[in-house]
Amino acid sequence: GVAVVNDEGTSVFKAKGRIAELRKVADSEATDGNVGIGHTRWATHGVPNYENSHPHQSTTERFTLVHNGVIENYEELRNEYLSDVSFISETDTEVIVQLVEYFSNSGLDTEAAFTKVVSLLDGSYALGLIDNEDKDTIYVAKNKSPLLIGVGDDFNVIASDAIAMLQVTNRYKEIHDHEIVIVKRDEVIIKNQKGQVQEREAYTAQI
């Protein structure tokens, strides 16, 4: 599935099966946007169907998330914080995005809410979050799952592997486990869990 944010809000396109099926859906819709996220999913929690496909959205559809990995304590987090939330899917990913909305509703800004949620997660994850109310930003974090920043000419991109970005850039920045990364078109800010900015130069890959 794919999600894009534009002036109208967030549009989500999903399809079961191969990428060609998603392309058919996307080609029939308006997919222009400021930022976008996408993911191909191998079923770890829940059967492979439309509802369990990524991206997942919070109840109000303000937040949209893709996630690669397995969250080991997602049921405990759902029971502790989200007992009154109606879930569409059976996935650990939907728990994460609903938690972001939960902490946002408690008064935290998006970066703080995302950071709080990441601190609660046990397991492996590579996360990409977009916010309807912040139309030029992707919030990123990883732990034990591959994720890399691609640095382009007037754009930035994230992917689980450099090869996935090679057609658009060969310059990359590494993300370390537990870091919070704010990705914009012309800026990448990397922070540790204490909120301290981490300076990191891009490197050129010879692939």
C-alpha positions, 0 to 999 in steps of 0.5 A, a space after each residue: 500500500 501507499 499513502 500520500 499527503 497533499 492539501 486535501 489530506 492523506 490518500 491511502 491506496 492498497 491492494 492485495 497481491 503483487 505490486 502490479 495490483 497496487 499500480 492498477 489502483 494508484 493509476 486510477 486515482 490522484 496520487 499527487 502529494 508533498 510526501 508519501 510512504 509505502 510498504 509491501 507486507 509479509 504477514 506476521 500479525 493477521 492474515 494477508 488481506 486489505 484490512 491488514 495491509 499497510 499503511 495503517 491510519 489512526 481513528 481520525 486518519 490524522 496519522 498514517 504509518 508503515 512498519 517493517 518488523 515485529 512488536 513483541 508487546 503490542 497486545 500489552 500496549 493495546 490493553 494499557 492505552 487503547 482499550 476503548 479504540 476500535 481496531 480495523 486490523 489485527 496488526 501490531 502496526 495499527 497499535 503503533 499509529 493509534 498510540 501516536 494519536 493517543 499521546 497527541 491527544 494528551 497534548 504532545 506534539 507529533 515529534 514528542 508523541 512519536 518519540 514517546 511511542 518508540 520508547 514503549 516498543 519492544 521488538 524490531 521496527 522500521 517506522 515511517 509516520 506522516 501527519 495530516 497537519 504537517 504536510 512536508 515531514 516523515 517521522 522515522 525510527 528503527 530498531 533491529 530492522 534495516 532503514 536508510 536515508 537517501 539524500 537527493 537533489 532537493 529531496 530526501 527518501 527512506 528505504 530498507 535497502 540502498 538498492 531500492 533508492 539507487 535509481 534516484 540517489 547513491 548518497 545515503 545517511 545511516 540511521 542507528 537504532 532508537 534514533 528519531 529522524 525528521 525527514 523533510 524535502 530539504 532537511 534531515 534531522 537525526 536525534 537520539 532518544 534524549 532529543 540531542 541532534 546527531 550530526 552525520 555526513 552522507 556517504 556515496 555508495 558504490 553499488 
